[in-house]
Amino acid sequence: MPTFGNSQRWFQAAGQLMPGGVNSPVRAWGAVGGSPRLIARGEGPRIYDVDGNAYLDYVGSWGPLILGHAHPQVVAAVQEAAARGTSFGASTPGEVELAQILVEAVPGLEMVRLVSSGTEACMSALRLARGATGRGRVIKFDGGYHGHADSFLVAAGSGVLTQGIPGSPGVPPEIAGLTISLPYNDLEGVARSLKQYSGEVAAIFVEPVAGNMGVVPPEDGFLEGLRRLCDQEGCLLVFDEVITGFRVAWGGAQALYGVRPDLTCLGKIMGGGLPVGAYGGRKDLMAQMAPAGPIYQAGTLSGNPVAVAAGLTTLRALNQPGTYESLEEKGSWLARELAGAAGRRGVPVTINRVGSMLTVFCTTGPVTSLEEAKAADLGRFSRFFQGLLAEGVYLPPSQFEAWFVSTAHRQEDLESTVAAVERVWAGMVGH
Ligand code: KE4
């Protein structure tokens, strides 16, 4: 029987020093109970806790580790970059190379700015949208998560949803009041809102494939409809591709669905597990950012050479023939076999998937919005999470997050995952 005494001791010490013992709320396992594992190392598709227990990892650091943990090329690139100096506060060739890859890969990117997190990318894009349009309101979607900047902590997904926090104290009503949050996939609702606030909305922020209420794909015509409505209303369409960028396709969801946003936010995979984010889009918009233009945004470690080396190496390793076909095959096989196991065990689940990101909802109905995602049986999810943990399979500790399959997950890893899931479901039948 696995023991996790060291994790408990470390987590207890952490609780005396950091709020909830963590540096990011979702890591506290508030929604699933039990004692979070402290991780000592990762290798390929696995992570190892401080008690030496091994887990097949479907969190992948919440998306960045699409190549798996400690990829040799990434580690070597980071070591080599660090040995040349960790930061200069000046431009480096690597930043130019990474910007080049982003602009060439992502259809809507004509110009880009590197930052240090997805939050920074989204907050900067919002400031640019407001500055460029002279408008103050922003539309987002219930369950959408765009980082923790004030304007986005309204009906947000991810940790806000997982913790059941209605919004967040500390966000003045004057700020929160400028944010309109609408049901995902409800184009008519967006049209009504744009009519009601005609001339006042700077941008629509959307996760083109929602990942922060669990995976919820865009229904046919949803993204195209947002594009059309933005063109009619004169507001900007912003794709938050922090998760989907380089995940669902080399060019992100905008390449997959053929809809071009005015601005795009990126993070996670493009940093290869180190702190990197980016925002970019139409050159006429990006040219308004300081020092080229008057809209200000800055960052001591923006474009950090060590982080950029991890991102460059990751993207170059991804940009090989067959990578995304293989990820699609792995994702579809896993989803199909999980559904088969559920059927064999008489367990009601809904599985949503796009490429190598998926969510198993403990519910029966379709999940096309936050309201339907919230119908999931969270008690069953917690038992499912804990049961798989005991089997050595590490899921995101929340019903409202995505599983991520990496290039390091081999067929035998997927097969052992399905076998573990079936054993857990067999033990859960009837309760
Ligand atoms: P970061 O600031 O955490 O790098 O990125 C914020 C962000 C922006 N946009 C999307 C679509 C995101 O998913 C995120 C962050 N995702 C969460 C998990 N889904 C990060 C995990 C955490 O908060 O610890």
Residues whose N, C-alpha, C, O or C-beta is under 5 A from the ligand:
A	BS01	KE4	S24 V26 W62 S117 G118 T119 Y145 H146 G147 S158 E207 N212 D240 V242 I243 G267
